[in-house]
Amino acid sequence: MKLQFLQTLAMVMRHGSFAEAAKEVNLTPSAVSLQMRQLEDWFGQPLFDRSARQVRPTPFAGEVAATMAHTLDALEALRRRRQAEVSGRVRLGTVESVQVTLLPQALKTLQQQAPALQYQLLRSLSSNLLDDVKANRLDAAVLVRPQAGGSSRLAWFPLVRENFVLIAPPDARKGTPAEVMRRYAWIRFDRATTGGHIAAQYVNKVAPRLRCAFDLPGTEPIAAMVSAGLGVSVVPALRQELLDAYPLQQIALGRHAPVRHIAMVCRPADADSPRTRVLLEAFRKAAEERYRNNPHTRPQPATGAKP
């Protein structure tokens, strides 16, 4: 019986369905179902009532989940006792947005918990960072996960889910996102980035043939242009520092807002190394502290690596 199966069970209990749990642990619903069957075989009794249209956890499944939570907490405490002994050099890549959001707090945590660890930092586009991890030029990267899910031959750790928003000049008249967009030129988030590609797909669907004024590679210059009244843009939810610096309207896009996922990725052989684990925990802590109360961006629960 694998610890991974118990982590999957925790996600099933949290979300109430195999399909939703599968999204969290980067498996197919059938793979989640197979893991639950194997757990039932191991325990010798059912964890789910499958007689109805939707599977329901049995009381025994609740007991297993509760027992597992205490065990995992204890294992985590044991692992933390070893973190201060982690040493060596980590080649870490990040996208630009992570450098000013998660990276500073993560490095601060690492200085306290793994002071002997050293870093070689690289900033680049998500696609370039992914290639560098595959080619062993980087040990790990924190980037925007590709829409198709990214290479299944790598280990992925979700960190943050970001909703996209519409940003408009401060004096823009109210209306639906499509109505507001049609009143202005479109300041396009550079489509060479994963986020820019996601934003362009949404705009082309909601407001076809919208006039593009120009492309910009980052959210800060876009925010400055929008604040000056030069147009509107669809971007990942802006961090508070930009909202304070540039007067503008940030408009939610509703239930069908596009999203992007920030994740840490490494090669499977490195997924359980002490350096990777301490690095991952530092970024998870940074995500939790920064986005705990953010309505547009939320930290993702720990689900383990999925090579």
C-alpha positions as CSV (number, residue, x, y, z in Angstrom):
1,M,0.0,0.0,0.0
2,K,1.4,3.4,-1.1
3,L,1.3,6.6,0.9
4,Q,0.2,8.3,-2.3
5,F,-3.1,6.3,-2.2
6,L,-3.9,7.8,1.2
7,Q,-3.2,11.3,-0.1
8,T,-5.6,10.6,-2.9
9,L,-8.2,9.4,-0.5
10,A,-7.8,12.7,1.4
11,M,-8.6,14.6,-1.8
12,V,-11.6,12.4,-2.5
13,M,-12.9,13.1,1.0
14,R,-12.3,16.8,0.6
15,H,-14.0,17.2,-2.8
16,G,-16.6,14.5,-2.5
17,S,-16.0,13.0,-5.9
18,F,-13.4,11.0,-7.8
19,A,-13.5,13.5,-10.7
20,E,-12.7,16.6,-8.6
21,A,-10.0,14.7,-6.6
22,A,-8.4,13.6,-9.9
23,K,-7.9,17.2,-10.9
24,E,-6.0,17.9,-7.7
25,V,-3.7,15.0,-7.8
26,N,-3.1,15.1,-11.6
27,L,-4.7,11.7,-12.3
28,T,-7.6,10.5,-14.4
29,P,-10.8,9.7,-12.5
30,S,-10.4,6.0,-13.5
31,A,-6.9,6.0,-11.9
32,V,-8.3,7.5,-8.7
33,S,-11.0,4.8,-8.7
34,L,-8.3,2.1,-9.1
35,Q,-6.3,3.5,-6.2
36,M,-9.4,3.5,-4.0
37,R,-10.2,-0.2,-5.0
38,Q,-6.6,-1.1,-4.1
39,L,-7.0,0.6,-0.7
40,E,-10.2,-1.3,-0.1
41,D,-8.5,-4.5,-1.0
42,W,-5.7,-3.7,1.5
43,F,-8.1,-2.8,4.3
44,G,-10.4,-5.7,3.4
45,Q,-13.6,-3.6,3.5
46,P,-15.3,-0.9,1.4
47,L,-14.4,2.7,1.7
48,F,-17.2,3.9,-0.6
49,D,-20.9,3.0,-1.1
50,R,-21.2,2.6,-4.9
51,S,-24.9,1.6,-5.0
52,A,-26.1,5.2,-5.7
53,R,-25.3,7.3,-8.8
54,Q,-22.6,9.1,-6.9
55,V,-20.1,7.2,-4.7
56,R,-20.3,8.1,-1.0
57,P,-17.6,7.5,1.6
58,T,-18.4,5.0,4.3
59,P,-17.9,5.8,8.0
60,F,-14.8,3.6,7.9
61,A,-13.4,5.9,5.1
62,G,-13.8,8.8,7.6
63,E,-11.9,6.9,10.2
64,V,-9.1,6.2,7.8
65,A,-8.9,9.8,6.7
66,A,-8.8,11.0,10.3
67,T,-6.1,8.5,11.3
68,M,-4.1,9.4,8.2
69,A,-4.2,13.1,9.0
70,H,-2.5,12.6,12.4
71,T,0.1,10.2,10.9
72,L,1.0,12.6,8.0
73,D,1.3,15.5,10.5
74,A,3.7,13.4,12.6
75,L,5.7,12.4,9.6
76,E,5.9,16.1,8.5
77,A,7.2,17.1,12.0
78,L,9.9,14.5,11.7
79,R,10.9,15.7,8.2
80,R,11.1,19.3,9.4
81,R,13.6,18.3,12.1
82,R,16.0,17.4,9.3
83,Q,15.6,20.5,7.1
84,A,18.3,22.5,8.8
85,E,20.8,20.0,7.7
86,V,20.0,20.4,4.0
87,S,23.0,21.8,2.1
88,G,24.4,22.1,-1.4
89,R,23.4,24.3,-4.4
90,V,20.0,24.5,-6.0
91,R,19.6,25.7,-9.6
92,L,16.1,27.4,-9.5
93,G,14.2,29.1,-12.3
94,T,11.1,31.3,-11.9
95,V,8.9,33.4,-14.1
96,E,9.0,37.1,-13.6
97,S,5.8,37.3,-11.5
98,V,7.0,34.7,-9.1
99,Q,10.2,36.7,-8.5
100,V,8.2,39.6,-6.9
101,T,5.5,37.6,-5.2
102,L,6.5,34.1,-3.9
103,L,10.3,34.1,-4.2
104,P,11.2,36.7,-1.6
105,Q,9.2,35.1,1.2
106,A,10.3,31.6,0.1
107,L,14.0,32.6,0.3
108,K,13.4,34.2,3.7
109,T,11.9,30.9,5.0
110,L,14.8,28.9,3.5
111,Q,17.4,31.1,5.2
112,Q,15.8,30.2,8.5
113,Q,15.1,26.5,7.9
114,A,18.0,25.5,5.6
115,P,20.7,28.1,6.1
116,A,23.4,26.0,4.4
117,L,21.5,25.8,1.1
118,Q,22.8,28.0,-1.8
119,Y,21.0,29.1,-4.9
120,Q,21.6,29.8,-8.5
121,L,18.6,31.8,-9.7
122,L,17.3,32.2,-13.3
123,R,14.3,34.2,-14.6
124,S,12.7,33.3,-17.9
125,L,9.5,32.3,-19.7
126,S,7.7,29.2,-18.5
127,S,8.4,27.4,-21.8
128,N,12.1,28.0,-21.5
129,L,12.3,27.0,-17.8
130,L,10.5,23.8,-18.6
131,D,13.1,23.0,-21.3
132,D,15.8,23.7,-18.8
133,V,14.4,21.4,-16.2
134,K,14.0,18.6,-18.8
135,A,17.7,19.1,-20.0
136,N,19.0,19.1,-16.4
137,R,20.1,22.8,-16.6
138,L,17.8,23.5,-13.7
139,D,17.0,21.4,-10.6
140,A,13.5,22.9,-10.3
141,A,11.4,25.8,-11.6
142,V,8.3,27.7,-10.4
143,L,6.3,28.6,-13.5
144,V,2.9,28.7,-15.2
145,R,1.9,25.2,-15.9
146,P,1.0,24.6,-19.6
147,Q,-2.7,24.4,-20.4
148,A,-2.3,20.9,-21.6
149,G,-0.9,19.9,-18.2
150,G,2.8,19.8,-18.9
151,S,5.1,16.8,-19.5
152,S,3.8,13.7,-17.7
153,R,7.5,12.6,-17.4
154,L,8.1,15.4,-14.8
155,A,7.0,15.8,-11.2
156,W,4.5,18.7,-10.7
157,F,3.6,20.4,-7.4
158,P,0.6,22.8,-7.6
159,L,1.2,26.1,-5.7
160,V,-1.3,28.7,-6.7
161,R,-4.5,29.0,-8.8
162,E,-4.9,32.5,-10.3
163,N,-8.1,33.8,-11.9
164,F,-7.8,36.3,-14.8
165,V,-9.5,39.7,-14.5
166,L,-10.4,42.6,-16.7
167,I,-8.6,45.8,-15.9
168,A,-10.0,49.1,-17.1
169,P,-9.3,52.8,-16.7
170,P,-10.5,54.2,-13.4
171,D,-13.2,56.3,-15.1
172,A,-14.5,53.4,-17.3
173,R,-18.3,53.1,-17.4
174,K,-19.8,50.0,-15.8
175,G,-21.0,47.1,-17.9
176,T,-20.4,43.5,-18.6
177,P,-16.7,42.5,-19.3
178,A,-17.6,42.3,-23.1
179,E,-19.2,45.7,-23.1
180,V,-16.3,47.4,-21.3
181,M,-13.8,45.7,-23.6
182,R,-15.6,47.0,-26.8
183,R,-15.3,50.6,-25.6
184,Y,-11.5,50.5,-25.6
185,A,-8.5,49.3,-27.4
186,W,-7.1,46.0,-26.2
187,I,-3.7,46.1,-24.5
188,R,-2.7,42.5,-25.1
189,F,-0.7,40.5,-22.6
190,D,2.2,39.1,-24.7
191,R,1.1,35.8,-26.2
192,A,4.6,34.4,-26.0
193,T,3.8,33.8,-22.4
194,T,1.5,31.1,-21.2
195,G,-0.6,33.7,-19.4
196,G,-0.8,35.8,-22.5
197,H,-2.0,32.9,-24.6
198,I,-4.7,32.1,-22.0
199,A,-5.9,35.7,-21.9
200,A,-6.0,36.0,-25.7
201,Q,-8.2,32.9,-26.0
202,Y,-10.7,34.4,-23.6
203,V,-10.8,37.8,-25.3
204,N,-11.2,36.3,-28.8
205,K,-14.1,34.3,-27.5
206,V,-15.9,37.0,-25.5
207,A,-15.2,40.0,-27.7
208,P,-14.2,38.8,-31.2
209,R,-12.3,41.2,-33.5
210,L,-11.4,43.5,-30.6
211,R,-8.8,46.0,-31.8
212,C,-5.4,45.4,-30.3
213,A,-3.4,48.5,-29.6
214,F,-0.1,46.8,-28.7
215,D,1.4,43.9,-26.8
216,L,3.3,44.2,-23.5
217,P,5.2,41.4,-21.7
218,G,4.3,42.0,-18.1
219,T,1.4,43.0,-15.9
220,E,3.1,46.1,-14.4
221,P,3.5,48.0,-17.7
222,I,0.0,46.9,-18.7
223,A,-1.4,48.3,-15.5
224,A,0.4,51.6,-16.1
225,M,-1.0,51.9,-19.6
226,V,-4.6,51.0,-18.5
227,S,-4.4,53.4,-15.6
228,A,-3.5,56.2,-18.1
229,G,-6.7,55.4,-20.1
230,L,-5.0,53.9,-23.1
231,G,-7.0,50.7,-23.1
232,V,-8.2,47.6,-21.3
233,S,-6.5,44.2,-20.7
234,V,-7.2,40.7,-19.4
235,V,-4.5,39.6,-17.1
236,P,-3.9,37.4,-14.0
237,A,-5.3,39.2,-10.9
238,L,-3.0,42.1,-10.0
239,R,-1.0,42.0,-6.8
240,Q,-1.9,44.6,-4.2
241,E,1.2,46.6,-4.8
242,L,0.1,47.3,-8.4
243,L,-3.4,48.2,-7.4
244,D,-2.0,50.7,-4.9
245,A,0.4,52.2,-7.5
246,Y,-1.9,52.5,-10.5
247,P,-5.6,53.7,-10.2
248,L,-7.7,51.4,-12.3
249,Q,-10.7,49.1,-12.1
250,Q,-10.2,45.4,-11.6
251,I,-13.3,43.6,-12.8
252,A,-14.0,39.9,-12.0
253,L,-14.9,37.8,-15.1
254,G,-17.4,35.5,-13.3
255,R,-17.7,31.8,-13.1
256,H,-16.1,31.1,-16.4
257,A,-13.0,33.3,-15.9
258,P,-9.8,31.8,-17.3
259,V,-7.3,30.6,-14.8
260,R,-3.6,29.8,-14.7
261,H,-1.8,27.5,-12.4
262,I,1.5,28.3,-10.8
263,A,3.4,25.1,-10.0
264,M,6.9,23.9,-9.1
265,V,8.3,21.3,-11.4
266,C,11.4,19.0,-11.3
267,R,12.5,15.7,-12.6
268,P,11.0,12.6,-10.9
269,A,14.4,11.4,-9.7
270,D,14.7,14.7,-7.7
271,A,11.1,14.9,-6.4
272,D,11.8,13.3,-3.0
273,S,15.3,14.8,-2.4
274,P,15.7,16.8,0.8
275,R,16.6,19.9,-1.2
276,T,13.4,19.6,-3.3
277,R,11.2,19.0,-0.3
278,V,12.5,22.0,1.7
279,L,12.2,24.2,-1.4
280,L,8.7,23.1,-2.1
281,E,7.6,23.7,1.5
282,A,9.1,27.2,1.4
283,F,7.1,28.1,-1.7
284,R,3.9,26.5,-0.3
285,K,4.3,28.6,2.8
286,A,4.9,31.7,0.8
287,A,1.7,31.0,-1.3
288,E,-0.4,30.5,1.8
289,E,0.8,33.7,3.5
290,R,0.5,35.9,0.4
291,Y,-2.9,34.6,-1.0
292,R,-4.7,33.4,2.1
293,N,-7.5,36.1,1.8
294,N,-7.2,36.9,-1.9
295,P,-10.6,36.5,-3.7
296,H,-9.0,36.0,-7.1
297,T,-6.0,33.9,-6.2
298,R,-5.8,30.9,-3.9
299,P,-3.1,28.6,-2.7
300,Q,-3.4,25.0,-3.8
301,P,-3.3,22.1,-1.3
302,A,-0.4,19.8,-1.0
303,T,-1.1,16.7,-3.1
304,G,2.4,15.3,-3.7
305,A,4.4,14.8,-6.9
306,K,2.9,13.1,-9.9
307,P,5.7,12.0,-12.3
